[in-house]
């Protein structure tokens, strides 16, 4: 799997890269290069990456250059790295223009509100409206607006464990809530049917929060034309997230979850 910053260095010293694209094969194809030999002395280009050692793009430590292919061209010496580093600095400047370097939040690690207020429900109603308009396309919006490789790098920097813990905790909480209300006799069917729909809504919350780590003009956000809010279109969900609340929707009922066990703090139809 390629990582940002990825590029192609040619024998003549030209570096090929594109912001938001980390696929070497895509870069090779778009540049019209021929990848038809494995002879080191005949290779005309090389794949490379420059990535942070700690794999954290929000708070990187040391950036390291490496050739990302098994066979290294005979002509590729340290002098070529200078060209790669020069282009890396251009890429990093672009990244810094859009990246919001803030402390990321796992909402289930924060203390939830003691009481769900009118303010919380107003944010939930706005998010429900966004969900009705965009739904699972929140991911597509963030990915398309930011660029696949940049989005993936920042997502991984926050940590898959945060995303997974939020998703799984909320899903299990909803399953338990619904199961208890209908009885053990239909426990398994409820668990399965609720799981899929809740999974989609919780992941939309995850994607909405991830998108808040980027600073883009309002018109740059894809698939958000029908959302009335100015600025970041998914901010209502982000506000809930940073208040220690994760919304979920099972197709009929909305819920607000909080605390390490993702306890249901409010549920109802909007």
C-alpha positions in Angstrom: 0.0 0.0 0.0 1.4 3.4 -1.0 1.6 6.3 1.5 1.7 10.0 1.2 4.1 11.5 0.1 4.5 9.2 -2.9 6.1 10.0 -6.2 8.1 8.9 -9.2 11.7 10.0 -9.9 12.9 9.8 -13.5 16.4 9.2 -14.6 16.6 12.8 -15.8 15.8 14.1 -12.3 12.1 15.0 -12.9 9.8 14.1 -10.1 6.1 13.2 -10.8 3.5 13.5 -8.1 0.0 14.8 -7.6 -1.6 16.1 -4.4 -4.2 13.6 -3.1 -2.8 10.7 -5.2 -0.5 8.1 -3.5 -0.8 5.3 -6.1 2.5 4.9 -7.9 0.7 2.9 -10.7 -1.8 5.8 -11.2 1.1 8.2 -11.5 3.0 6.0 -13.9 -0.1 5.6 -16.1 -1.0 9.3 -16.1 2.6 10.2 -17.1 2.6 7.6 -19.9 5.7 5.8 -18.6 6.6 2.3 -19.7 7.0 -0.2 -16.8 8.2 -3.1 -18.9 11.6 -4.2 -17.5 13.2 -5.4 -14.3 16.8 -4.9 -15.4 18.4 -2.3 -13.0 20.4 -0.8 -15.7 17.4 -0.3 -18.0 14.9 1.2 -15.5 14.1 4.8 -16.4 12.2 5.7 -13.2 11.8 4.6 -9.6 8.9 4.7 -7.1 9.6 6.5 -3.8 7.9 7.6 -0.6 8.7 10.2 2.0 6.7 9.4 5.2 6.9 10.2 8.9 8.6 7.5 11.0 5.8 7.6 13.6 3.2 7.4 10.8 1.4 10.4 12.3 0.7 13.1 9.8 -0.9 15.4 12.3 2.2 15.3 14.6 5.0 13.9 12.5 8.5 13.3 14.0 11.2 12.5 11.4 10.4 12.2 7.7 12.3 9.4 5.9 12.9 8.8 2.2 12.8 5.3 0.8 12.6 3.6 -2.6 9.3 1.7 -2.8 10.3 -1.1 -5.1 12.3 -4.3 -4.9 14.7 -3.5 -7.8 16.6 -0.3 -7.5 17.9 1.4 -10.7 21.7 1.4 -11.0 21.6 5.2 -11.6 19.6 6.1 -8.5 22.1 7.6 -6.0 21.7 10.0 -3.1 21.8 13.0 -5.4 18.4 12.1 -6.8 16.9 12.3 -3.3 17.6 16.1 -3.4 15.0 16.4 -6.2 12.5 14.3 -4.2 12.9 16.3 -1.1 12.4 19.5 -3.0 9.1 18.3 -4.3 8.1 16.9 -0.9 8.4 20.4 0.6 5.9 21.7 -2.1 3.6 18.8 -1.1 3.9 19.5 2.6 3.2 23.2 2.0 -0.1 22.2 0.3 -0.9 19.9 3.1 -0.3 22.5 5.8 -2.7 24.9 4.1 -5.6 22.5 4.6 -4.7 20.5 7.7 -6.1 21.5 11.1 -3.6 20.4 13.7 -5.8 20.0 16.7 -5.9 17.5 19.5 -8.1 14.7 18.2 -10.9 13.4 20.5 -12.3 10.0 21.3 -15.8 11.0 22.4 -16.2 7.9 24.5 -13.2 8.8 26.6 -14.6 12.1 27.6 -17.1 12.7 30.4 -20.6 12.8 28.8 -23.0 15.6 29.7 -24.9 15.0 32.9 -28.1 15.9 31.1 -29.1 16.1 27.4 -30.3 19.6 26.8 -32.2 21.4 24.1 -28.9 22.5 22.6 -27.8 18.9 22.2 -31.1 18.0 20.5 -30.9 20.9 18.2 -27.5 19.7 17.0 -28.9 16.2 16.6 -31.8 17.5 14.6 -29.4 19.3 12.3 -27.3 16.2 11.9 -30.4 14.1 11.2 -31.3 16.5 8.5 -27.8 16.2 7.0 -28.0 12.4 7.3 -31.3 12.5 5.4 -29.7 14.5 2.7 -26.2 12.9 2.4 -26.3 9.7 4.5 -23.5 7.3 3.8 -22.1 9.8 1.3 -20.4 11.7 4.1 -17.4 9.4 3.5 -17.5 10.0 -0.2 -17.7 13.8 0.4 -14.7 13.9 2.7 -12.6 11.6 0.5 -13.5 13.5 -2.7 -13.0 16.9 -1.2 -9.7 16.2 0.5 -8.1 13.6 -1.7 -7.9 9.9 -1.1 -4.3 9.6 0.0 -4.4 12.7 2.3 -7.6 11.5 3.9 -6.3 8.0 4.5 -3.0 9.3 6.0 -4.8 11.5 8.5 -7.3 8.9 9.3 -4.6 6.5 10.1 -2.8 9.1 12.1 -5.8 9.5 14.4 -5.8 5.7 14.8 -8.0 2.9 13.6 -8.5 2.0 17.2 -10.4 5.2 17.9 -12.7 4.6 15.0 -13.2 1.0 15.8 -13.9 1.5 19.5 -16.5 4.2 18.8 -18.2 2.1 16.1 -18.3 -1.2 18.1 -19.2 0.4 21.4 -22.1 2.3 20.0 -23.4 -0.6 18.0 -23.3 -3.0 21.0 -25.0 -0.4 23.1 -27.9 0.0 20.6 -28.2 -3.8 20.3 -28.5 -4.2 24.1 -31.0 -1.3 24.3 -33.3 -2.7 21.6 -32.9 -6.3 22.8 -33.9 -5.4 26.3 -37.0 -3.6 25.0 -38.2 -6.5 22.8 -37.1 -9.4 24.9 -34.7 -12.3 24.5 -36.9 -14.2 22.1 -36.0 -12.0 19.1 -32.5 -11.0 20.4 -30.5 -12.5 17.5 -32.7 -11.0 14.7 -32.7 -7.6 16.4 -28.9 -7.7 16.8 -28.3 -8.4 13.2 -30.8 -6.0 11.7 -30.0 -3.1 14.0 -26.2 -3.7 13.6 -26.1 -2.9 9.9 -28.1 0.4 10.0 -26.4 1.6 13.2 -23.0 0.8 11.7 -23.6 3.0 8.8 -24.8 6.0 10.9 -21.9 5.7 13.3 -19.3 5.5 10.5 -20.9 8.7 9.0 -20.2 10.4 12.4 -16.6 9.1 12.2 -16.1 10.5 8.7 -17.7 13.8 9.7 -15.3 14.2 12.5 -12.3 13.2 10.3 -13.4 15.8 7.8 -13.1 18.5 10.5 -9.4 18.0 10.5 -9.2 19.8 7.1 -9.7 23.4 6.3 -11.4 23.8 3.0 -13.6 26.5 1.4 -17.3 25.7 1.8 -17.8 25.2 -2.0 -15.0 22.5 -2.0 -17.1 20.0 0.0 -18.6 17.5 -2.4 -22.2 16.4 -2.3 -23.1 19.1 0.3 -25.0 21.5 -1.9 -28.3 20.9 -0.1 -26.9 21.5 3.4 -27.7 25.0 4.5 -25.0 25.4 7.2 -22.2 27.8 6.3 -18.6 26.6 6.7 -18.0 22.9 7.3 -21.2 21.1 6.3 -21.0 18.4 9.0 -20.1 20.6 11.9 -23.2 19.6 13.9 -22.0 16.1 14.3 -18.5 17.4 15.2 -19.9 19.6 17.9 -21.7 16.6 19.4 -18.6 14.4 19.1 -16.5 17.0 20.9 -19.2 17.3 23.7 -18.7 13.5 24.3 -21.8 12.4 22.4 -22.0 10.0 19.4 -25.3 9.9 17.5 -26.7 6.7 16.0 -29.7 5.9 13.9 -31.3 2.5 13.5 -33.6 3.5 10.6 -36.4 4.7 13.0 -34.9 5.9 16.3 -32.1 8.4 16.9 -29.9 8.0 20.0 -27.1 9.9 21.7 -24.4 7.8 23.3 -21.7 8.8 25.8 -19.2 7.4 28.3 -16.8 4.5 27.9 -19.7 2.0 27.4 -21.5 4.2 24.9 -24.5 4.3 27.2 -27.7 5.5 25.6 -28.3 8.9 27.1 -31.2 9.9 24.9 -33.4 8.2 22.3 -36.4 9.1 20.3 -37.8 10.0 16.9 -37.1 13.5 15.5 
